Amino acid sequence: MKEANIVIVDEDVEFLRRLDGYLREKLSFPVRIQGYSDVSAFLERNDRREPEAALISEKVFHRLSLDGLPRVILLLEGIDTEGAEIVADSPDHVQNRLRQDRTGRKGAGDDPECVIRRVNKYRALRRLVKEVSQMVMEAPGFTGTTREESEARAVLIGFFTPVSHCLQTTGALTLGQLTAARKKTLYLNLEAFHGLPQGIFDPGEEGDLTELLYYFECEPEGLPIQLERMTQTVGALHVIRPAGSYTALAEVGPDQWRSFFQALSTKTELEVIICDLSVCVPGLPDLLREFDRIYTIGRDDPISAQKLANYERMLRRTGHEDLSTRTRQLTLPMISRLPADPARYGEGELADFFRALIAEEGDLLSAGHGQMRG
């Protein structure tokens, strides 16, 4: 498996240590990180391989040559009076180079082939993760970002029920927060009209599930990096913004969905994938066969019981009765209060219910990755 070679140069030892650890934890592809708090050590380094990304503090930027560093993220210390980030202490030719291109996506002046992007180092480190992912993705020939075939895959958990108003999304998010506390967990919502509060998503971050699917169809090998670019975090849980329209989900064919989930589970560093499903997904019964466990939530009333019976009857009639072996029906307890913030769904009464469920499921949710399917 090819590693992305990343170099960090910053004299702030504590920041360097923190950024190194954060990148290793959050990036969804293998990395080799070399950190330098001493500029002389960086200049005298023996390893002269061209890094996929170099993160350089603005305080030392003017003391370095960009030769051999074609992709640079400039770690800024401040913002000028107009809000445009610049390098305050760098020589004029460096400031001019950055000002000539406000996007920071193309170098100018001394290094016409150098890509320079600027990120304030004191803002959310999540922004840095996305910039690094994007830069690595653009590195020529960098496609080796998948697991080896012998490695274990992520556990696929699906939530689907024909019963409405049964806390399916809340339950899926709660289980997600609990598993995310120990494993890298992704939550995906494939409902026709999702109920996720818009406030949980960063308005400055673009990209949703349909865009991720588009990039996957165009370049399957780039899935781990595109996933990293579009992922946001809610508490400890990784989340992709749902599709803006159910028609976009309905246009994705059954084979595309299967390929997508197989790649997510085998070609990324995810350990658990939790999917909130609905009937708007074409070929849903066949897709459910990709999941290790399907949780079907019911309610204690005659109409809900009849809906579940009709669903089970449909599975038998269409030859999908084998799904019963991996389906577990749940009846959630009466909940007096839920946390207002989905980031805190790992607390409270419903969390206690799913914590007990995790213990009952044993290795499925408590151990490492699932095993590769035959």
ROSE-797288 format. One record per residue (C-alpha): x, y, z. Coordinates in steps of 0.001 Angstrom, whole numbers, padded with zeros to 6 digits, always signed. Layout:
N
XYZ
...
***
This chain:
374
+000000+000000+000000
+001551+003305-001024
+001975+005911+001685
+001499+009628+001189
+004735+011389+002094
+003982+014517+004150
+006520+017015+005512
+005825+019550+008284
+008221+022402+009106
+007266+024521+012119
+009400+025776+015015
+006440+025472+017403
+007252+022043+018853
+003897+021604+020607
+001890+022528+017503
+004071+020228+015399
+003432+017319+017760
-000308+017989+017877
-000646+018342+014082
+001371+015179+013463
-000906+013156+015747
-004099+014690+014358
-003172+013942+010746
-002257+010345+011565
-005610+009896+013317
-007898+011642+010840
-006490+010953+007388
-008195+007985+005761
-005141+006784+003834
-001656+005638+004914
+000804+008449+005587
+004487+008886+006319
+004946+012145+008229
+008301+013818+008787
+008195+016731+011204
+010949+019320+011605
+011056+021970+014323
+014609+022880+013268
+014967+024443+009816
+018601+023359+009588
+017591+019740+010133
+015054+020035+007326
+017595+021571+004942
+020129+018850+005766
+017690+015919+005619
+018827+012800+003800
+015396+011871+002431
+014982+013976-000696
+011866+012264-002015
+009326+014741-003296
+006488+014904-000732
+002857+014836-001774
+002324+017783+000594
+004598+020094+002586
+003130+022085+005483
+005367+025062+006238
+005002+027756+008894
+005004+031295+007539
+007699+032166+010091
+010208+029916+008337
+008813+030040+004803
+011206+032756+003615
+014206+030725+004827
+013401+027744+002625
+013755+027000-001037
+010648+025551-002635
+012784+023472-004946
+011521+019897-004647
+008345+021038-002859
+005730+021375-005620
+002728+021336-003260
+002872+023576-000195
+000353+024452+002511
+001420+027698+004160
+000544+027712+007880
-000441+031305+008591
-000124+033021+011948
-002622+035842+011324
-005012+037680+009014
-004497+041150+007571
-006972+044015+007980
-008924+043071+004842
-009309+039478+005941
-007035+038187+003182
-004446+035903+004652
-000852+036907+003809
+002665+036306+005046
+003437+039306+007201
+007156+038721+007778
+008180+037309+004406
+010237+039193+001813
+008406+041249-000785
+008852+038653-003548
+007065+036056-001389
+004200+038393-000512
+003851+039351-004165
+003805+035703-005179
+000928+034986-002833
-001010+038174-003579
-000867+037566-007322
-003145+034585-006794
-005716+035077-004018
-006851+031454-004212
-003375+030226-003349
-003790+027447-005896
-001015+028487-008256
+002394+029844-007438
+003799+032799-009320
+007083+034614-009609
+010035+032461-008521
+008205+029105-008565
+005648+029046-011395
+004999+025323-011003
+004511+025390-007229
+000991+025050-005807
+000632+027105-002625
-002466+027072-000422
-002854+029110+002718
-004500+027981+005939
-004538+029737+009291
-002871+027295+011689
-004996+028386+014641
-008313+027604+013011
-009902+024156+013064
-007385+021431+012284
-010177+019776+010294
-009566+022372+007577
-005944+021295+007401
-006956+017654+007027
-009131+018533+004042
-006406+020625+002412
-003851+017858+002866
-006287+015303+001409
-006975+017505-001595
-003284+018143-002184
-002383+014462-001970
-005208+013623-004362
-003748+016049-006907
-000230+014639-006675
+000693+013005-010016
+000349+009246-010001
-000805+008970-006409
-003466+006256-006534
-002181+003631-004091
-004466+004522-001216
-006360+001287-000649
-006067-001561+001803
-004255-004696+000835
-006602-007496-000162
-005573-009558+002862
-006636-006871+005302
-009968-006907+007127
-012848-004749+005997
-015175-002365+007767
-018334-003650+009440
-021449-002559+007514
-024489-001773+009673
-027815-000883+008072
-030899+000647+009647
-034107+000040+007716
-037722-000242+008763
-041068+000173+006989
-042392+001752+010204
-042355+005548+010392
-041713+007792+013401
-039707+005154+015243
-036439+007049+015872
-034527+005229+013135
-032197+008156+012410
-031775+008970+016084
-030948+005351+016803
-028455+005132+013952
-026710+008313+015095
-026653+007109+018700
-025042+003809+017763
-022650+005769+015565
-021497+008028+018396
-020893+005017+020634
-018849+003064+018077
-017003+006213+016966
-015624+006611+020481
-013440+003556+019783
-013376+003047+016022
-013369+005168+012898
-017091+005244+012087
-018934+006808+009156
-022670+007608+009118
-024499+007855+005776
-028115+008912+005333
-029967+007536+002290
-033466+008628+003260
-035730+010408+000799
-036054+013369+003173
-033405+013257+005863
-034007+014835+009253
-030472+015880+010123
-030280+019432+011531
-028543+021709+009049
-026650+023282+011932
-024459+020200+012310
-022844+020861+008938
-020209+023501+008330
-021781+025949+005833
-018331+026637+004383
-017817+022988+003453
-019097+021797+000107
-019855+018342-001227
-022542+015797-000447
-023193+012093-000952
-024149+012459-004626
-020891+014290-005338
-018927+011543-003582
-020723+008950-005714
-019903+010935-008854
-016200+011059-008044
-016238+007363-007203
-017713+006524-010607
-015091+008678-012346
-012064+007501-010342
-012679+004612-007908
-009062+004676-006700
-009531+008205-005387
-012369+007265-003008
-010318+007390+000245
-009115+010920-000442
-012447+012248-001722
-014090+010715+001336
-011673+012567+003584
-012295+015827+001741
-016079+015665+002139
-016314+014202+005629
-017427+016364+008530
-017476+015344+012167
-020404+015421+014582
-018943+014602+017944
-016649+011661+017226
-018764+010463+014290
-017768+011033+010657
-020691+012232+008513
-021208+013012+004826
-023799+015644+003974
-026881+013769+002610
-028078+014174-000972
-030091+017314-001566
-032817+015439-003444
-034208+011923-003229
-034353+011847-007028
-030556+011938-007078
-030469+008802-004907
-033076+007075-007059
-030933+007626-010153
-028078+005545-008714
-028384+001973-009962
-028260-001112-007703
-024875-002217-009070
-023439+001251-008399
-024629+001157-004792
-023125-002288-004239
-019789-001260-005742
-019765+001897-003653
-020384+000115-000356
-017922-002646-001175
-015262-000026-001858
-016092+001916+001313
-015695-001217+003393
-012537-002566+001744
-010673+000395+000239
-010706+002943+003060
-009483+003055+006636
-013038+003036+008032
-013830+000437+010684
-017615+000813+010965
-020103+002165+008410
-023644+002909+009611
-026229+003541+006924
-029690+005043+007399
-031668+003408+004568
-035024+003974+002886
-037134+002514+000081
-035993+005268-002301
-032762+003286-002834
-033152+001146-005994
-032647-002577-005426
-032762-002178-001652
-033243-005901-000804
-030188-006850-002853
-028166-004020-001308
-029082-005210+002188
-027149-008406+001459
-023962-006333+001610
-024588-005507+005268
-023327-007517+008226
-026257-006507+010417
-029605-004873+009627
-031513-003248+012472
-035251-003008+011891
-037011-000834+014452
-040658-001481+015236
-043344-000024+017474
-045765-001726+019818
-049002-001125+017908
-051089-003155+015406
-050391-000965+012371
-046621-001084+012882
-046787-004854+013388
-048692-005233+010110
-046137-003115+008236
-043342-005339+009500
-045297-008465+008541
-045851-007120+005023
-042146-006302+004720
-041158-009828+005757
-043720-011261+003339
-042201-009227+000503
-038708-010556+001327
-039944-014150+001132
-041855-013532-002095
-038802-011999-003811
-036344-014623-002620
-034646-012490+000030
-035645-014516+003073
-031927-015040+003795
-031862-011457+005115
-033632-012676+008247
-030386-014285+009443
-028644-010920+009633
-031673-008826+010653
-032422-007947+014242
-035716-006324+015175
-035528-003678+017850
-038182-002041+019964
-036737+001072+021512
-037609+001974+025100
-039751+004968+025986
-037397+007949+026096
-038212+010913+028300
-035461+013130+026939
-032954+013154+024086
-029874+015382+023868
-030568+018419+021697
-027204+018134+019954
-026549+014989+017854
-022905+015258+018912
-024100+014226+022390
-026227+011265+021342
-023700+009041+023051
-025239+010154+026357
-028602+009497+027971
-031267+006789+028025
-031176+005797+024360
-027388+005555+024513
-027755+003128+027421
-030007+000939+025256
-027500+000834+022400
-024584+000370+024770
-026283-002822+025969
-026908-003815+022339
-023197-003463+021545
-022387-005770+024451
-024931-008332+023198
-023590-008224+019641
-020126-009189+020868
-017412-009249+018235
-019587-007680+015545
-019356-004215+017100
-016821-004652+019901
-013850-006197+018079
-011812-005038+015109
-012769-004926+011450
-015045-007526+009931
-013588-010325+007869
-013326-010162+004112
-016285-011748+002323
-015595-014641+000050
***
